[in-house]
Amino acid sequence: MKQVNFNHLQYFYAVAKEGSVTAAAARLNVTPQTVSGQLATFEEYIEARLFERHGKRLELNELGKTTMRYAEDIFSLGTELSRALATKEAGLAVSFNVGIVDAIPKVMAFDMLDACFDLDQSFKLECHEGDLRSLLADLSVNKLDLIISDQPLPTGVSIRARSHYLGESGVTFFAATELAAKIRDDFPRSLHCAPFLMPGAHSAQKQNLLAWFESMRIAPNVVAEFDDSALLKIFGQVGRGVFCVTSSIESDILARYDVEVVGRVDALSDRFYGIAPERKINHPGIDAVLGAAKSMLQQASHD
């Protein structure tokens, strides 16, 4: 039986990830000739082709896809081992890297993540914000241990990960005092033509809102759109428009911002997910965060 040369496998893995020899060379900080030579040696050794060329792009054939699945497992375990050994050797706390999708309210993220500090095992929490696509890219190369998202893992994404449904909550609409007084009585019809602060294009809430507005024949005046949920609330606080947030953190919004409740819509619900990689050994913080998130959302739904 032929033994796999892991150095050759690393070059193959880089080309498969990047889609071209040139991009793989830049990632590995070597020349394209080196990458081409190592890939050719690997294919000669196994006596089979792993890629098909389509223009300037290399795409995996069936054998290549099989090889890639094994390579991902091998390098994923290697990364886990390196982190574990480095941590033990230096006497440092294990890092827990969590990605937070921009649309997730900060207070909700805090309530979910705070639970991991109660574990017996100490570790350093590292939080990273971004859109789901960029966070999934980091998850695929083991830079993240967990993603907290407002939507599940998209279909067709070639990442070995699993979506964990955490729960859902209705939506509460807020506005500054003066604006709230004008539109509260005839809610939700009063939202028609009212200034509205819309969540960003990558937010699942935006798509739900647009569908609900259409079904209700309501057309608010969208005066601004925000990827950053905290910035959206600040603009709402100074009276620039109505905004909505998942009802599970309604009391926190009222406590932190100078706004009032305009109305609530249970039929318009936000759903939340934890996306974790499929690993041999998962980070101990994952179960703590997912458990806290589920408990929080279940309690909110019963209030």
C-alpha positions in Angstrom: 0.0 0.0 0.0 1.4 3.4 -0.9 1.9 5.9 1.9 0.6 9.4 1.3 3.2 12.2 1.3 1.6 14.8 3.5 3.7 17.6 2.0 2.3 16.7 -1.5 -1.2 16.6 0.1 -0.8 20.1 1.5 -0.1 21.5 -2.0 -3.1 19.6 -3.4 -5.2 21.0 -0.6 -4.2 24.6 -1.3 -4.9 24.3 -5.0 -8.3 22.7 -4.3 -9.2 25.5 -1.9 -8.0 28.4 -4.1 -9.0 27.0 -7.5 -5.7 27.8 -9.2 -2.0 27.2 -9.0 -1.2 30.9 -8.8 -3.6 31.6 -5.9 -2.3 28.5 -4.1 1.3 29.7 -4.5 0.4 33.1 -3.0 -1.3 31.4 -0.1 1.7 29.1 0.6 4.2 31.9 -0.2 6.0 29.8 -2.8 6.4 30.1 -6.6 3.7 28.7 -8.9 6.3 26.4 -10.4 6.8 24.8 -7.0 3.1 24.2 -6.6 2.8 22.8 -10.1 5.7 20.5 -9.6 4.5 19.2 -6.2 1.0 18.6 -7.6 2.4 16.8 -10.7 4.5 14.6 -8.4 1.5 13.7 -6.3 -0.6 12.8 -9.3 2.2 10.7 -10.7 2.7 8.9 -7.4 -1.0 7.9 -7.1 -1.2 7.3 -10.9 -4.4 9.3 -11.2 -5.6 12.8 -12.1 -7.3 14.9 -9.4 -8.3 18.0 -11.3 -10.0 19.0 -14.5 -9.0 22.3 -16.1 -11.7 24.7 -17.1 -10.1 27.8 -18.6 -7.7 29.1 -16.0 -9.5 27.4 -13.1 -8.8 23.9 -11.8 -11.8 21.9 -10.6 -11.8 18.7 -8.7 -12.9 15.5 -10.4 -14.6 12.7 -8.5 -11.3 11.2 -7.1 -10.2 14.7 -6.3 -13.4 15.4 -4.3 -12.8 12.2 -2.3 -9.2 13.1 -1.7 -10.3 16.6 -0.6 -12.7 15.2 2.0 -9.9 13.2 3.6 -7.5 16.1 3.4 -9.9 18.4 5.2 -10.2 15.9 8.0 -6.4 15.4 8.2 -5.6 19.1 8.3 -8.5 19.9 10.6 -7.2 17.4 13.2 -3.7 18.6 12.7 -4.8 22.2 13.5 -6.6 21.0 16.6 -3.6 19.0 17.7 -1.2 22.0 17.2 -3.5 24.3 19.2 -3.8 21.8 22.0 -0.1 21.2 22.2 0.8 24.9 22.0 -1.7 25.7 24.8 -0.4 23.0 27.1 3.2 23.8 26.4 2.8 27.5 27.1 0.4 27.0 30.0 -2.2 29.2 28.3 -5.9 29.0 28.3 -7.6 27.4 25.3 -9.0 30.0 22.9 -12.7 29.8 22.1 -13.2 31.6 18.7 -16.8 32.6 18.1 -18.2 34.4 15.0 -21.2 36.6 15.4 -23.3 37.5 12.3 -23.7 41.3 12.1 -27.5 41.1 12.4 -27.4 39.4 15.8 -28.2 42.0 18.6 -25.2 42.6 20.8 -27.1 42.1 24.0 -28.4 38.7 22.7 -24.8 37.7 21.8 -23.7 38.7 25.3 -26.4 36.6 27.0 -25.4 33.6 24.9 -21.7 33.9 25.4 -21.6 34.8 29.1 -22.5 31.3 30.0 -19.2 29.9 28.8 -17.3 31.7 31.6 -19.0 29.5 34.2 -17.3 26.4 32.9 -14.7 24.7 35.0 -12.2 24.7 32.2 -10.7 28.2 31.6 -10.2 29.6 28.1 -9.9 32.9 26.3 -13.0 34.0 24.4 -12.3 35.7 21.1 -15.3 37.2 19.2 -15.4 38.1 15.5 -18.1 39.9 13.7 -19.0 39.8 10.0 -21.5 38.6 7.4 -22.3 34.8 7.3 -20.3 34.2 4.1 -17.0 35.6 5.5 -17.5 33.8 8.9 -18.1 30.5 7.1 -14.9 31.0 5.2 -13.1 31.3 8.6 -14.9 28.3 10.0 -13.8 26.2 7.0 -10.1 26.8 7.8 -10.6 26.2 11.6 -10.3 29.9 12.6 -13.7 29.7 14.3 -15.2 27.1 16.7 -18.8 28.4 16.4 -20.9 30.9 14.5 -24.1 32.4 16.0 -26.3 33.3 13.1 -29.8 34.4 12.1 -30.0 31.8 9.4 -28.8 28.1 9.0 -25.9 26.8 7.0 -26.8 27.5 3.4 -27.5 24.6 1.1 -24.8 23.7 -1.3 -22.0 25.1 0.9 -19.1 22.6 0.9 -18.2 23.0 4.6 -18.3 20.1 7.1 -20.5 21.8 9.6 -23.9 21.5 11.2 -26.7 23.9 12.0 -28.2 23.8 15.5 -31.6 25.4 15.7 -31.7 27.5 18.9 -35.2 28.9 18.9 -37.2 31.8 17.6 -39.0 34.9 18.8 -41.6 37.4 17.6 -40.6 40.9 16.7 -41.1 44.2 18.6 -41.2 47.6 16.8 -39.6 50.6 18.6 -39.3 54.3 18.0 -38.3 57.5 19.9 -41.1 59.0 22.1 -42.4 61.6 19.7 -42.5 59.2 16.7 -44.0 56.4 18.7 -46.9 58.6 19.9 -47.8 59.3 16.3 -48.0 55.7 15.0 -48.8 53.6 18.0 -52.6 53.7 17.9 -53.1 52.4 14.3 -50.2 49.9 14.4 -49.3 48.1 12.1 -51.1 50.2 9.4 -49.4 53.3 10.8 -46.1 51.9 9.5 -47.3 52.8 6.0 -45.1 55.7 4.8 -43.5 56.0 8.2 -39.7 56.5 8.3 -38.2 53.0 8.8 -34.7 51.8 9.6 -34.1 48.5 7.8 -31.6 45.8 8.7 -28.8 45.1 6.1 -29.2 43.1 3.0 -27.5 40.0 4.5 -30.0 39.8 7.4 -32.6 37.2 7.4 -34.9 39.6 9.2 -34.9 42.0 6.2 -36.3 39.3 3.9 -38.9 38.4 6.5 -39.9 42.1 6.9 -40.2 42.7 3.2 -42.5 39.6 2.8 -44.6 40.7 5.8 -44.9 44.3 4.6 -46.1 43.0 1.2 -48.6 40.6 2.7 -50.0 43.5 4.9 -49.9 46.0 2.0 -47.7 48.3 4.0 -45.0 50.3 2.4 -42.8 52.1 5.0 -40.4 54.9 3.9 -37.0 53.1 4.3 -34.7 56.0 5.2 -31.6 54.0 6.0 -30.3 50.4 6.0 -27.7 49.0 8.5 -25.5 45.9 8.7 -24.6 46.9 12.2 -27.5 46.3 14.5 -26.2 48.6 17.3 -25.8 51.5 14.9 -29.4 51.0 13.7 -30.7 51.3 17.3 -28.8 54.6 17.9 -30.4 56.2 14.8 -33.7 54.9 16.1 -33.1 56.4 19.5 -32.7 59.9 18.1 -35.9 59.7 16.1 -34.7 58.9 12.6 -37.2 56.1 12.2 -38.9 53.0 13.5 -36.9 49.9 13.9 -37.6 46.3 15.0 -35.7 43.8 17.2 -36.5 40.3 18.3 -38.9 40.4 21.2 -36.7 38.2 23.4 -34.6 41.2 24.2 -37.4 43.8 24.4 -36.7 44.7 28.1 -33.0 45.2 27.4 -33.7 47.6 24.5 -36.0 49.6 26.7 -33.4 49.7 29.4 -30.4 50.7 27.1 -32.1 53.0 24.6 -34.4 56.0 25.0 -37.2 54.4 22.9 -40.7 53.1 23.4 -42.6 50.1 22.1 -44.8 50.8 19.1 -46.2 47.3 18.7 -45.5 43.6 18.6 -45.9 41.0 15.8 -45.6 37.4 16.8 -46.3 36.2 13.3 -43.1 37.9 12.2 -40.5 35.7 13.8 -36.7 35.8 13.9 -34.9 32.4 14.1 -31.5 31.8 15.5 -28.9 29.1 14.9 -25.5 27.9 16.0 -23.2 26.6 13.3 -20.5 24.4 14.5 -17.9 22.4 12.5 -18.0 18.6 12.5 -14.8 17.7 14.4 -13.6 14.7 16.2 -13.4 16.8 19.4 -15.5 19.9 19.8 -14.6 22.8 22.0 -16.3 22.5 25.4 -17.6 26.1 25.1 -19.9 25.1 22.3 -22.4 23.1 24.4 -22.5 25.9 27.0 -23.3 28.6 24.5 -25.9 26.6 22.6 -27.6 25.5 25.8 -27.7 29.1 27.1 -29.1 30.3 23.8 -31.9 27.7 23.8 -32.9 28.4 27.4 -33.0 32.2 26.8 -35.2 31.9 23.7 -37.5 29.3 25.3 -37.9 31.5 28.4 -38.6 34.6 26.2 -41.3 32.7 24.2 -43.1 31.9 27.5 -43.0 35.4 28.9 
